[in-house]
Amino acid sequence: MRIVAKIGTSSITTDSGSIDTAAITKLTAEIAALRAGGHEVMVVSSGAVAAGVQALGFEARPTDMLTLQAVSAVGQTRFMRVYNDELADHGLVGAQVLLDPHDFVDRTQYLHARETLQRLIELGCVPIINENDAIANDELRYGDNDRIAALVAHAVKADLLVLLTDLDGLYTTDPRADAGAALVPDVAADDPLMAIDAGLGGSGRGSGGMASKLAAARIASWSGVRTVIAKASRPDVLAEVVGGAAVGTTFAAHDRKLPARKLWIAFAAEVVGTIVVDDGAQHALTTRPTSLLPAGVREVRGVFDEGDTVEVCNAAGEVFARGMVETPATELRAVAGLQTADLPDGMVHEVIHRDDLVVLS
């Protein structure tokens, strides 16, 4: 079995933000046990920013982008050193892989990343993957490692994605605030829970939370990958999940599978605007593989440029698709409702090309 295990900042750092060596020792021991059983394991690990904050003596996590990038560069080497030392105790070799969200959007970059990860597995290494925070720009605001892990699971055709956190799984409400919160053991691919906005929660030391884990579960599900959210500190948690034990929350794999680019558009890209379409356009987009044309546009909300991701909704405000636009908002407002023959000379005919459009419902 090929497994991608993601562990969050709060699970491998102490309350003060320093690296929790004991937590990494536990994780690497479980990885070694899986490897001994013939499984392939990749790790997506947060913690660089938190480790850098501690190393530089900051009292709190910085908020400005430039400092965050610098701090992550300081912390990355420190937590990789711990991983390498702990893996070496089991005769395993760690390999640092830093990815940018665009590695999953650009086809050439995507193939390079996938081939590199595949070769590392063939060489017997344990890839330790993190977002390349030191050179990322706005991705650091919304590009968290939960979604990176789900996209990695898609790229390498993983059998299982395990999201290790400081909670036992997905609850009906926040268990830290509601004593009556109940654990949700199983979520079907088309369950309404797959579409809810969970509270961000979290410890404050990382960038994720339950909302990002739900987003990751959706990505993995639509990749055909089973996902489990489980508590990182649970003894032998990886072995239990791989063995099929009732641990945490399990998200079933969807029978519909999307390519990496569409997964990014649907679940990981930042949405910067909305396009309202008429009933005819909605029917066409949801019943056949077609592009969105200006004739079907009724309203343009927000400010966006070519290449940005927007939501597509009907007149009732129901979002049914997402797409990457080919026409900026200012130009689209000027031609909304026009037939193709009436468009200005040289203007792109598609508002959203069918290859960049994902129908969500």
C-alpha positions as CSV (number, residue, x, y, z in Angstrom):
1,M,0.0,0.0,0.0
2,R,1.2,3.5,-0.8
3,I,0.5,6.0,2.0
4,V,0.7,9.7,2.3
5,A,0.8,10.8,6.0
6,K,0.4,14.5,6.8
7,I,1.2,15.8,10.3
8,G,0.4,19.3,11.4
9,T,2.4,21.9,13.2
10,S,0.5,21.5,16.5
11,S,1.3,17.8,16.5
12,I,5.1,18.1,16.2
13,T,5.8,21.3,18.2
14,T,5.5,22.1,21.8
15,D,3.3,24.9,23.2
16,S,6.3,27.2,23.1
17,G,6.8,26.4,19.4
18,S,9.9,24.4,19.6
19,I,10.3,21.1,17.8
20,D,8.7,18.2,19.7
21,T,11.4,15.5,19.1
22,A,9.4,12.9,20.9
23,A,6.5,13.3,18.5
24,I,8.8,12.9,15.5
25,T,10.4,9.9,17.2
26,K,7.0,8.3,17.5
27,L,6.0,9.1,13.9
28,T,9.3,7.8,12.4
29,A,9.0,4.6,14.4
30,E,5.5,4.0,12.9
31,I,6.8,4.8,9.4
32,A,9.6,2.3,9.9
33,A,7.1,-0.4,11.0
34,L,5.0,0.2,7.9
35,R,8.1,0.1,5.7
36,A,9.1,-3.2,7.3
37,G,5.6,-4.5,6.4
38,G,6.2,-3.7,2.7
39,H,4.3,-0.4,2.5
40,E,5.5,2.8,0.9
41,V,5.3,6.0,3.0
42,M,5.5,9.7,2.2
43,V,5.3,12.4,4.8
44,V,3.9,15.9,4.4
45,S,5.1,17.8,7.5
46,S,4.4,21.3,8.6
47,G,6.5,23.0,11.3
48,A,9.1,25.1,9.5
49,V,7.6,28.4,10.5
50,A,7.0,27.4,14.1
51,A,10.5,26.0,14.4
52,G,12.0,29.2,12.9
53,V,10.0,31.3,15.4
54,Q,11.5,29.4,18.3
55,A,15.0,29.5,16.8
56,L,14.9,33.3,16.3
57,G,13.4,33.9,19.7
58,F,10.2,35.6,18.6
59,E,7.4,35.7,21.1
60,A,4.7,35.1,18.5
61,R,4.3,34.0,14.9
62,P,5.0,36.9,12.5
63,T,2.2,38.2,10.3
64,D,4.0,39.9,7.5
65,M,4.9,37.8,4.5
66,L,8.6,38.6,4.2
67,T,9.3,37.7,7.8
68,L,7.2,34.5,7.5
69,Q,9.3,33.5,4.5
70,A,12.6,34.2,6.3
71,V,11.5,32.4,9.4
72,S,10.4,29.3,7.5
73,A,13.9,29.2,5.9
74,V,15.4,29.1,9.3
75,G,13.1,26.5,10.7
76,Q,13.1,24.2,7.6
77,T,16.7,23.0,8.2
78,R,16.1,22.4,11.9
79,F,13.1,20.2,11.6
80,M,14.6,18.3,8.7
81,R,17.7,17.5,10.8
82,V,15.4,15.9,13.4
83,Y,13.6,13.9,10.8
84,N,16.9,12.7,9.3
85,D,18.3,11.7,12.6
86,E,15.2,9.8,13.7
87,L,14.8,8.0,10.4
88,A,18.5,7.0,10.4
89,D,17.9,5.2,13.7
90,H,15.7,2.8,11.7
91,G,18.1,2.5,8.8
92,L,15.9,4.8,6.6
93,V,16.9,7.8,4.5
94,G,14.9,11.0,4.5
95,A,14.6,13.2,1.5
96,Q,13.5,16.8,1.6
97,V,11.0,17.9,-1.1
98,L,9.7,21.4,-1.2
99,L,6.7,22.1,-3.4
100,D,4.9,25.2,-4.6
101,P,1.1,25.1,-5.3
102,H,1.9,25.9,-8.9
103,D,3.7,22.6,-9.2
104,F,0.2,21.1,-9.3
105,V,-1.2,23.6,-11.9
106,D,1.6,23.8,-14.5
107,R,1.6,20.5,-16.4
108,T,5.4,20.4,-16.8
109,Q,6.1,21.1,-13.1
110,Y,3.5,18.6,-12.1
111,L,5.1,15.8,-14.1
112,H,8.6,16.7,-12.7
113,A,7.3,16.6,-9.1
114,R,5.5,13.3,-9.6
115,E,8.6,11.7,-11.3
116,T,10.9,12.9,-8.5
117,L,8.6,11.5,-5.8
118,Q,8.3,8.3,-7.6
119,R,12.1,7.9,-8.0
120,L,12.6,8.7,-4.3
121,I,10.2,5.9,-3.4
122,E,12.0,3.5,-5.8
123,L,15.3,4.4,-4.1
124,G,13.9,3.4,-0.8
125,C,13.8,7.0,0.6
126,V,11.1,8.5,2.8
127,P,10.1,11.8,1.2
128,I,9.5,14.6,3.7
129,I,7.4,17.1,1.9
130,N,6.6,20.7,2.8
131,E,5.3,23.7,1.0
132,N,8.1,25.9,-0.2
133,D,7.2,28.7,2.1
134,A,10.5,30.5,1.8
135,I,9.8,31.5,-1.9
136,A,6.0,31.4,-2.0
137,N,4.1,34.7,-2.2
138,D,0.4,34.9,-1.5
139,E,0.1,31.1,-1.5
140,L,1.4,31.1,2.1
141,R,-1.9,32.8,3.1
142,Y,-4.2,30.0,1.9
143,G,-2.0,27.2,0.6
144,D,-1.8,24.9,3.6
145,N,-0.1,21.4,3.8
146,D,-3.4,19.6,4.2
147,R,-4.3,20.4,0.6
148,I,-0.7,19.9,-0.5
149,A,-0.9,16.4,1.0
150,A,-4.1,15.7,-0.9
151,L,-2.6,16.8,-4.2
152,V,0.5,14.7,-3.5
153,A,-1.7,11.7,-2.8
154,H,-3.3,12.3,-6.2
155,A,0.0,12.8,-8.0
156,V,1.6,9.5,-6.7
157,K,-1.7,7.5,-6.9
158,A,-1.7,6.8,-3.2
159,D,-4.0,4.3,-1.7
160,L,-4.5,6.2,1.5
161,L,-4.1,9.7,2.9
162,V,-3.8,10.1,6.7
163,L,-4.2,13.5,8.1
164,L,-2.7,13.5,11.6
165,T,-3.9,16.2,14.0
166,D,-4.5,17.0,17.6
167,L,-8.1,15.9,17.5
168,D,-9.5,12.4,17.2
169,G,-11.2,13.2,13.9
170,L,-14.2,15.3,12.6
171,Y,-16.8,16.2,15.2
172,T,-20.3,17.4,14.9
173,T,-19.2,20.6,16.7
174,D,-15.9,21.8,18.3
175,P,-15.3,19.3,21.1
176,R,-13.1,21.9,22.9
177,A,-16.1,24.2,23.3
178,D,-19.0,21.7,23.3
179,A,-19.1,18.7,25.7
180,G,-21.8,17.2,23.6
181,A,-19.8,17.0,20.4
182,A,-19.8,13.6,18.8
183,L,-17.1,12.0,16.6
184,V,-18.2,11.4,13.0
185,P,-16.7,8.0,12.1
186,D,-17.5,7.8,8.4
187,V,-18.3,10.3,5.6
188,A,-19.5,9.1,2.3
189,A,-18.2,10.7,-0.9
190,D,-21.5,12.6,-1.5
191,D,-22.3,13.2,2.1
192,P,-23.3,16.9,2.8
193,L,-20.5,17.0,5.4
194,M,-18.1,17.1,2.4
195,A,-19.4,20.6,1.6
196,I,-19.6,22.2,5.0
197,D,-17.4,25.0,6.3
198,A,-15.8,23.7,9.5
199,G,-14.3,26.2,12.0
200,L,-10.7,26.9,11.5
201,G,-9.9,26.1,15.1
202,G,-6.3,24.9,15.6
203,S,-3.6,25.8,18.0
204,G,-2.4,29.1,16.4
205,R,1.0,27.6,15.6
206,G,0.0,26.4,12.1
207,S,-2.0,27.6,9.1
208,G,-4.6,24.9,8.9
209,G,-7.5,23.7,10.9
210,M,-10.5,21.4,10.4
211,A,-11.7,23.5,7.4
212,S,-8.5,22.8,5.5
213,K,-8.7,19.1,6.4
214,L,-12.2,18.9,5.0
215,A,-10.9,20.6,1.8
216,A,-8.1,18.0,1.6
217,A,-10.6,15.2,2.1
218,R,-12.7,16.5,-0.8
219,I,-9.6,16.7,-3.0
220,A,-8.5,13.2,-2.1
221,S,-12.0,11.8,-2.4
222,W,-12.3,13.2,-5.9
223,S,-8.9,11.6,-6.7
224,G,-10.2,8.2,-5.7
225,V,-8.1,8.2,-2.5
226,R,-9.5,7.1,0.9
227,T,-8.7,9.7,3.6
228,V,-8.6,9.3,7.4
229,I,-8.4,12.2,10.0
230,A,-6.9,10.8,13.2
231,K,-5.1,11.9,16.3
232,A,-1.3,12.0,15.9
233,S,-0.6,11.1,19.5
234,R,-2.7,7.9,19.4
235,P,-0.4,4.8,19.8
236,D,0.3,3.0,16.5
237,V,-2.2,5.2,14.7
238,L,-0.7,4.7,11.3
239,A,-0.7,0.9,11.7
240,E,-4.3,0.9,12.9
241,V,-5.5,3.1,10.0
242,V,-3.6,1.0,7.4
243,G,-5.0,-2.2,9.0
244,G,-8.6,-0.9,8.6
245,A,-9.3,-0.3,12.3
246,A,-12.1,2.1,13.2
247,V,-9.9,5.1,13.9
248,G,-10.8,8.8,13.6
249,T,-13.0,9.8,10.6
250,T,-12.8,8.0,7.3
251,F,-13.8,9.8,4.1
252,A,-14.7,7.4,1.3
253,A,-13.2,7.7,-2.2
254,H,-15.4,9.2,-4.9
255,D,-16.2,7.3,-8.0
256,R,-15.6,10.5,-10.0
257,K,-11.9,11.3,-10.4
258,L,-10.5,14.7,-11.5
259,P,-7.1,15.6,-13.0
260,A,-4.7,17.6,-10.8
261,R,-5.4,20.9,-12.5
262,K,-9.1,20.6,-12.0
263,L,-8.7,19.5,-8.4
264,W,-6.7,22.6,-7.8
265,I,-9.4,24.8,-9.4
266,A,-12.2,23.1,-7.5
267,F,-10.8,22.9,-4.0
268,A,-7.5,24.6,-3.5
269,A,-7.3,27.8,-5.5
270,E,-8.2,31.1,-4.0
271,V,-11.6,32.3,-5.3
272,V,-11.6,36.0,-6.1
273,G,-14.9,36.7,-7.8
274,T,-18.3,35.3,-8.9
275,I,-20.0,35.1,-12.3
276,V,-23.8,34.8,-12.3
277,V,-25.2,32.9,-15.3
278,D,-28.7,32.4,-16.7
279,D,-30.6,29.1,-16.6
280,G,-29.6,28.2,-20.2
281,A,-25.9,28.5,-19.4
282,Q,-26.3,26.5,-16.2
283,H,-28.1,23.7,-18.0
284,A,-25.4,23.6,-20.7
285,L,-22.5,23.6,-18.3
286,T,-24.0,20.9,-16.1
287,T,-25.2,18.5,-18.8
288,R,-22.4,18.6,-21.4
289,P,-18.7,19.4,-21.6
290,T,-18.9,23.0,-22.9
291,S,-17.3,26.4,-22.2
292,L,-18.9,29.4,-20.6
293,L,-19.6,32.1,-23.2
294,P,-20.4,35.8,-22.6
295,A,-24.0,35.2,-23.9
296,G,-24.8,33.3,-20.7
297,V,-23.4,35.8,-18.2
298,R,-25.8,37.9,-16.4
299,E,-23.7,39.6,-13.7
300,V,-20.0,39.9,-12.7
301,R,-19.0,40.3,-9.1
302,G,-15.6,41.2,-7.8
303,V,-12.3,42.2,-9.5
304,F,-10.4,39.4,-11.2
305,D,-7.9,39.0,-14.0
306,E,-7.2,36.4,-16.6
307,G,-6.1,33.2,-14.9
308,D,-7.9,33.9,-11.6
309,T,-10.4,31.4,-10.2
310,V,-14.1,32.4,-9.7
311,E,-17.3,30.7,-8.6
312,V,-20.1,30.3,-11.1
313,C,-23.6,30.6,-9.7
314,N,-27.2,30.8,-10.9
315,A,-29.7,33.7,-10.4
316,A,-30.7,32.2,-7.0
317,G,-27.1,32.5,-5.8
318,E,-26.4,28.8,-5.8
319,V,-22.8,28.0,-6.6
320,F,-22.6,25.0,-9.0
321,A,-19.1,25.4,-10.6
322,R,-15.7,26.9,-10.3
323,G,-13.4,27.9,-13.1
324,M,-10.3,29.7,-14.2
325,V,-11.3,32.8,-16.3
326,E,-9.9,33.9,-19.6
327,T,-11.5,37.3,-19.5
328,P,-10.8,40.0,-16.9
329,A,-13.8,41.3,-14.9
330,T,-13.7,44.8,-16.5
331,E,-13.9,43.4,-20.0
332,L,-16.5,40.8,-19.1
333,R,-18.9,43.4,-17.7
334,A,-18.8,45.2,-21.0
335,V,-19.8,42.1,-23.0
336,A,-22.0,40.2,-20.6
337,G,-25.0,38.8,-22.5
338,L,-23.6,39.4,-26.0
339,Q,-23.6,36.6,-28.6
340,T,-20.2,35.5,-29.9
341,A,-20.8,37.2,-33.3
342,D,-21.2,40.5,-31.5
343,L,-18.0,40.4,-29.5
344,P,-15.2,42.9,-30.3
345,D,-12.6,41.8,-32.8
346,G,-9.8,39.7,-31.3
347,M,-11.6,39.1,-28.0
348,V,-11.4,35.6,-26.5
349,H,-14.8,33.9,-27.0
350,E,-14.7,31.7,-23.9
351,V,-15.1,33.3,-20.4
352,I,-14.1,30.0,-18.9
353,H,-12.8,27.2,-21.2
354,R,-14.3,23.8,-20.5
355,D,-10.8,22.4,-19.6
356,D,-10.6,25.0,-16.8
357,L,-14.2,24.5,-15.5
358,V,-15.3,22.1,-12.7
359,V,-19.0,21.4,-12.1
360,L,-19.4,20.8,-8.4
361,S,-23.0,19.7,-8.4
